[in-house]
Amino acid sequence: MKKTCVIGWPIEHSRSPLIHNYWMNHHGIASFYERKPVEPSHLHEFVRGLPGSDYLGCNVTLPHKKAVLSFLDEVDERTHKIGAVNTISVRGGRLIGTNTDGEGFLNNLKQSGIALNYKTLDAVILGAGGAALAVIAALLEKNVRRIRLINRTMERALAIRETFGERVEPVPWARQPEVMSDCGLLVNSTSLGMHGQPALAIDLRGLPQTSVVTDLVYVPLETDLLAEARRRGNPVVGGLGMLIHQAVKGFELWYGVRPEVTPELYDIVARDIVAGYHR
Ligand SMILES: NC(=O)c1ccc[n+]([C@@H]2O[C@H](COP(=O)([O-])OP(=O)(O)OC[C@H]3O[C@@H](n4cnc5c(N)ncnc54)[C@H](OP(=O)(O)O)[C@@H]3O)[C@@H](O)[C@H]2O)c1
């Protein structure tokens, strides 16, 4: 059977092979998922060559998620709005692109046992990059009441309101403490707090104890934001589950089986991040 891969530049850090090869093994599928370094200057050639290649499809990571859009034959409406693709499948010689981050985000919350009443939810999202766009699209599809969007570069937040409409309210970073009191879901979708990046400086004092706090960053597994929220008694959800859940759709598209996100798989990927990890 043909294989699958993740393309990026660089790509050595990707943990996607651990996830997909685990599922293949589990389902007895004779295929293989590999890391494929693709330089930006070779992106067009690689993607347009997929239909005649050994690949059923691929995942797409930095820096190609936006650039790849214009090389595809078909992209769903949500992915168009997000402006970034993380999954490509080949169907009848055509290249179909989608973005599965939003589904990964919601299913991670769900599997963590978080039951949110989306229709009455006020969310606060930090960050306005590609990941934030996917989360915003997913939350709006769930009919959330309002999303306060806080970003260092205000123009990016304003542009997102233009695309997604009035329920997205851009808020300057300096006013973050003021929007905590009616926040039911706080999401960090900046790269702050990630290993090797600056810390995320945020004031949680006004945040109700019942608010769910989630971080898309998963290296470290428990960021300072999550640790502080946990200390205050807030329910917290880490980003690694989202990474695993976003992979489900791609596997299903390529291999025709919807795989499960099991505690065993979570632990395998977690141990790749923290040696000796155990829950
Ligand atoms: N768990 C998962 O499955 C998953 C999936 C996707 C992404 N992620 C993680 O989510 C994070 C964001 O990814 P992305 O693809 O959205 O990246 P991106 O498009 O590069 O966006 C980065 C965001 O972080 C902000 N930022 C960066 N440095 C900052 C600083 N020094 N001060 C304030 N804000 C800063 C940027 O603000 P400006 O607009 O002002 O530059 C922007 O909002 C990354 O850590 C990534 O690993 C996780």
The ligand as a Gaussian input file, in Angstrom:
#p B3LYP/6-31G(d) Opt

LIG

0 1
 N       -1.578000      21.486000      19.978000
 C       -1.679000      21.531000      18.654000
 O       -2.171000      20.599000      17.999000
 C       -1.233000      22.758000      17.930000
 C       -1.662000      23.015000      16.612000
 C       -1.222000      24.189000      15.981000
 C       -0.378000      25.060000      16.657000
 N        0.024000      24.767000      17.929000
 C        0.884000      25.694000      18.687000
 O        0.221000      26.944000      18.743000
 C        1.173000      28.001000      18.753000
 C        0.827000      29.010000      17.661000
 O        0.931000      28.387000      16.385000
 P        0.566000      29.177000      15.035000
 O        0.711000      28.208000      13.944000
 O       -0.707000      29.926000      15.200000
 O        1.781000      30.240000      14.973000
 P        1.804000      31.655000      14.248000
 O        0.857000      31.677000      13.100000
 O        3.252000      31.947000      14.030000
 O        1.239000      32.674000      15.367000
 C        1.984000      32.951000      16.519000
 C        1.158000      33.792000      17.483000
 O        1.956000      34.019000      18.666000
 C        2.096000      35.433000      18.875000
 N        3.419000      35.742000      19.408000
 C        4.606000      35.204000      19.018000
 N        5.621000      35.739000      19.731000
 C        5.051000      36.663000      20.576000
 C        5.569000      37.554000      21.558000
 N        6.886000      37.612000      21.817000
 N        4.695000      38.324000      22.247000
 C        3.355000      38.271000      21.990000
 N        2.803000      37.454000      21.058000
 C        3.653000      36.661000      20.369000
 C        1.894000      36.064000      17.516000
 O        1.513000      37.410000      17.689000
 P        1.710000      38.485000      16.493000
 O        0.541000      38.316000      15.579000
 O        1.733000      39.784000      17.209000
 O        3.033000      38.139000      15.844000
 C        0.782000      35.176000      16.937000
 O       -0.466000      35.554000      17.470000
 C        2.540000      27.335000      18.565000
 O        3.132000      27.180000      19.840000
 C        2.210000      25.973000      17.984000
 O        3.176000      24.980000      18.313000
 C       -0.388000      23.645000      18.566000

